[in-house]
Amino acid sequence: VEDGVEVVHEIHSSLGRHGTLSPEQLDTVVSVAEHLKQVNSVASISTFLLPTIRHDLRNPADLTYDNHYLQHSPSEGRNDSFCFVHKRITAEVAQFFKVQPLSLKAAPSKAIAIDFQATGPYESITHRIKCLVEDYGDNIDVFKE
């Protein structure tokens, strides 16, 4: 587990400032990420780097995964406000590394404050039932309510 994390950090160091992952490096990072999830290595979550759609490596906290499977590719530039995890990283692996889904970042749920005043019958329910029983008496042919 620790060796896999080290390998990914070495790949990141070798990329330089504007380098991109080669297909072999991407395969390695994806394999290590899947293995860490499989063995449930929670300790590696904070230090691991995941590949992005731009073929670089980033901290999972800075990434988003597409849980709506957009009709267009996020790399088309339509979603520049989010940095998406690479499409080869499954939703399960992204969730393991605590990558937030697009739905949560794009439309976060917020508590809605609604100002209201509770209303209801002006008589208690037991008083209302008592009055109904008294109205019907002994011979109930047709219910009024």
Phi, psi and chi 1 to 4 in degrees:
 res  aa     phi    psi   chi1   chi2   chi3   chi4
   1 VAL       -  -52.4  170.3      -      -      -
   2 GLU   -63.6  -35.6  -67.6  170.1    6.6      -
   3 ASP   -64.1  -39.5  -69.0  -18.5      -      -
   4 GLY   -63.3  -42.4      -      -      -      -
   5 VAL   -64.3  -40.8  174.3      -      -      -
   6 GLU   -62.5  -42.4  -85.8 -174.0   48.0      -
   7 VAL   -59.2  -43.9  166.8      -      -      -
   8 VAL   -64.1  -39.7  171.7      -      -      -
   9 HIS   -66.9  -35.5  -78.8  -80.6      -      -
  10 GLU   -66.3  -40.4  -73.2  175.0   14.8      -
  11 ILE   -60.8  -43.6  -69.4  171.5      -      -
  12 HIS   -61.4  -42.8 -177.0 -107.2      -      -
  13 SER   -64.2  -35.6  -63.0      -      -      -
  14 SER   -75.2  -17.3   71.4      -      -      -
  15 LEU   -71.7  -29.2  -67.5  178.3      -      -
  16 GLY    76.8 -168.1      -      -      -      -
  17 ARG   -69.8  -43.1 -176.1  158.6  170.6   88.6
  18 HIS  -121.2   20.8  -61.8  -71.2      -      -
  19 GLY   -75.4  157.7      -      -      -      -
  20 THR  -121.0  156.2   58.8      -      -      -
  21 LEU   -70.8  137.3  -67.4  168.2      -      -
  22 SER   -78.7  163.2   69.8      -      -      -
  23 PRO   -56.6  -36.5  -26.1   34.1      -      -
  24 GLU   -68.3  -42.0  -63.8   80.4   21.2      -
  25 GLN   -65.5  -39.8  -69.9  170.9  -35.7      -
  26 LEU   -61.1  -44.7  178.1   62.9      -      -
  27 ASP   -56.8  -43.9  -71.8  -18.2      -      -
  28 THR   -63.3  -48.6  -58.5      -      -      -
  29 VAL   -63.6  -42.8  174.7      -      -      -
  30 VAL   -63.5  -43.1  169.9      -      -      -
  31 SER   -62.6  -43.6  -63.6      -      -      -
  32 VAL   -64.3  -43.4  171.1      -      -      -
  33 ALA   -61.0  -44.3      -      -      -      -
  34 GLU   -64.0  -39.5  -70.8  171.7  -14.3      -
  35 HIS   -65.7  -42.6  177.4   71.2      -      -
  36 LEU   -61.8  -37.8  -67.6  173.9      -      -
  37 LYS   -67.9  -42.4 -175.5 -148.5  176.1  -74.0
  38 GLN   -61.3  -40.5 -174.1  177.7   17.7      -
  39 VAL   -90.4    3.2  -61.7      -      -      -
  40 ASN    56.2   49.5 -160.5   22.7      -      -
  41 SER   -83.4   81.0  177.8      -      -      -
  42 VAL   -64.1  -31.7 -179.5      -      -      -
  43 ALA   -63.4  -25.3      -      -      -      -
  44 SER   -85.0   -7.6   62.4      -      -      -
  45 ILE   -59.4  -44.1  -69.5  175.0      -      -
  46 SER   -74.0  -21.5   62.2      -      -      -
  47 THR  -108.1   -9.2   59.9      -      -      -
  48 PHE   -79.7  150.8 -164.7   72.4      -      -
  49 LEU  -115.5  136.8  -59.2  170.1      -      -
  50 LEU  -110.2  151.2  -71.3  173.8      -      -
  51 PRO   -76.3  147.8   27.9  -33.7      -      -
  52 THR  -107.3  173.6   69.5      -      -      -
  53 ILE   -68.8  -13.9   58.0  172.4      -      -
  54 ARG   -90.6    6.7  -64.3 -177.9 -175.5  117.5
  55 HIS    63.9   37.1  -64.5  -83.7      -      -
  56 ASP  -122.1 -179.1   60.7  -11.3      -      -
  57 LEU  -114.5  135.2  -67.1  171.0      -      -
  58 ARG  -138.4  162.4  -60.8  -96.7  179.8  104.5
  59 ASN   -67.7  135.6 -174.8  -48.9      -      -
  60 PRO   -55.9  -29.7  -25.8   34.0      -      -
  61 ALA   -64.9  -22.1      -      -      -      -
  62 ASP   -92.5   -0.3  -59.0  -27.3      -      -
  63 LEU  -108.2  166.2  -61.6  174.2      -      -
  64 THR  -134.0  142.2  -56.1      -      -      -
  65 TYR  -113.0  147.8   76.8   90.0      -      -
  66 ASP   -86.2   98.6 -177.4    8.0      -      -
  67 ASN   -91.8    6.9   61.8  -27.0      -      -
  68 HIS  -111.8   -3.7  -74.1  -73.6      -      -
  69 TYR    47.8   70.8  -51.7  104.6      -      -
  70 LEU   -52.2  149.5  -60.1  173.6      -      -
  71 GLN   -66.3  -28.0  -64.0  -62.0  -37.5      -
  72 HIS  -109.4  162.3   56.8   81.9      -      -
  73 SER   -78.3  134.8  167.7      -      -      -
  74 PRO   -58.1  -22.0  -21.8   31.1      -      -
  75 SER   -75.1   -5.8   61.3      -      -      -
  76 GLU   -73.3   -3.4  -68.8  175.6    9.9      -
  77 GLY    91.8    2.4      -      -      -      -
  78 ARG   -77.3  -16.9  -63.5 -177.4 -170.2  173.1
  79 ASN  -125.5   52.2  -64.4  -60.4      -      -
  80 ASP   -65.7  -17.0  -70.9  -23.5      -      -
  81 SER   -76.5  -11.1   57.3      -      -      -
  82 PHE  -122.3  144.3  -57.2  109.6      -      -
  83 CYS  -103.3  110.8 -175.2      -      -      -
  84 PHE   -86.6  142.3  -74.1   94.3      -      -
  85 VAL   -68.2  152.3   72.5      -      -      -
  86 HIS   -60.0  145.9 -164.3  -83.6      -      -
  87 LYS   -64.8  -16.5   63.4 -176.0  177.2 -177.7
  88 ARG   -79.9  -12.0  -70.3 -162.5   37.9 -152.0
  89 ILE   -84.8  117.7  -62.4  -66.0      -      -
  90 THR   -71.0  162.3   64.4      -      -      -
  91 ALA   -60.2  -36.9      -      -      -      -
  92 GLU   -64.8  -42.4  -67.5   80.4   19.4      -
  93 VAL   -68.0  -42.1  172.1      -      -      -
  94 ALA   -60.9  -43.3      -      -      -      -
  95 GLN   -64.3  -38.3  -70.3  168.2   -3.5      -
  96 PHE   -59.1  -40.1  174.4   76.2      -      -
  97 PHE   -86.9   11.4  -75.2   99.2      -      -
  98 LYS    61.8   35.0  -58.0 -164.7 -176.7  -42.2
  99 VAL   -77.2  131.7  175.4      -      -      -
 100 GLN   -79.2  142.4  -73.2 -160.0  -14.5      -
 101 PRO   -74.9  157.5   25.8  -32.1      -      -
 102 LEU   -58.6  -40.9  175.9   61.9      -      -
 103 SER   -60.5  -34.9   60.9      -      -      -
 104 LEU   -75.6  -36.4 -158.8   60.9      -      -
 105 LYS   -79.3  -36.0  -75.0 -170.9  172.8 -177.7
 106 ALA   -77.8  -35.6      -      -      -      -
 107 ALA  -139.1   72.4      -      -      -      -
 108 PRO   -64.8  142.4   21.2  -28.4      -      -
 109 SER   -76.8  137.7   59.7      -      -      -
 110 LYS  -130.7  147.1  -64.3  179.7 -178.8  174.7
 111 ALA   -69.7  135.4      -      -      -      -
 112 ILE  -103.2  124.2  -60.8  173.2      -      -
 113 ALA   -89.3  116.5      -      -      -      -
 114 ILE  -113.7  123.3  -60.2  174.1      -      -
 115 ASP   -87.6  117.6 -172.3   23.5      -      -
 116 PHE  -146.4  160.7   70.4   94.2      -      -
 117 GLN  -123.6  124.1 -178.9  177.5    2.5      -
 118 ALA   -66.6  133.7      -      -      -      -
 119 THR  -126.8  169.0   60.7      -      -      -
 120 GLY   175.1 -168.3      -      -      -      -
 121 PRO   -65.4  148.1   19.6  -27.0      -      -
 122 TYR   -82.8  -11.6  -67.6  107.8      -      -
 123 GLU  -113.1  152.3   59.2 -175.9  -24.8      -
 124 SER   -68.3  154.5   69.9      -      -      -
 125 ILE   -63.7  -36.8 -162.7   79.2      -      -
 126 THR   -68.0  -36.9   53.6      -      -      -
 127 HIS   -65.5  -40.5 -177.6  -87.1      -      -
 128 ARG   -63.8  -44.3 -178.6   74.3 -176.1  133.2
 129 ILE   -63.8  -41.5  -68.0  171.2      -      -
 130 LYS   -59.2  -44.7  177.5 -175.4  171.7 -130.2
 131 CYS   -64.9  -38.4  -69.6      -      -      -
 132 LEU   -63.2  -44.2  -73.8  172.1      -      -
 133 VAL   -63.0  -42.5  170.3      -      -      -
 134 GLU   -65.8  -37.0  -71.4  173.6   -5.6      -
 135 ASP   -64.2  -39.5  -80.6  -10.4      -      -
 136 TYR   -75.6  -35.1  -75.6  114.6      -      -
 137 GLY    65.4 -145.4      -      -      -      -
 138 ASP   -90.3  -33.3  -67.8  -24.0      -      -
 139 ASN  -104.6   99.2   43.3  -12.4      -      -
 140 ILE  -100.1  106.2  -59.5  173.7      -      -
 141 ASP   -98.8  -50.3  -68.6  -22.1      -      -
 142 VAL  -130.6  131.3  178.7      -      -      -
 143 PHE   -75.6  138.4  -69.9  106.0      -      -
 144 LYS   -83.5  -30.1  -63.7  178.3 -168.0  174.8
 145 GLU  -122.0      -  -65.4 -172.8   23.2      -
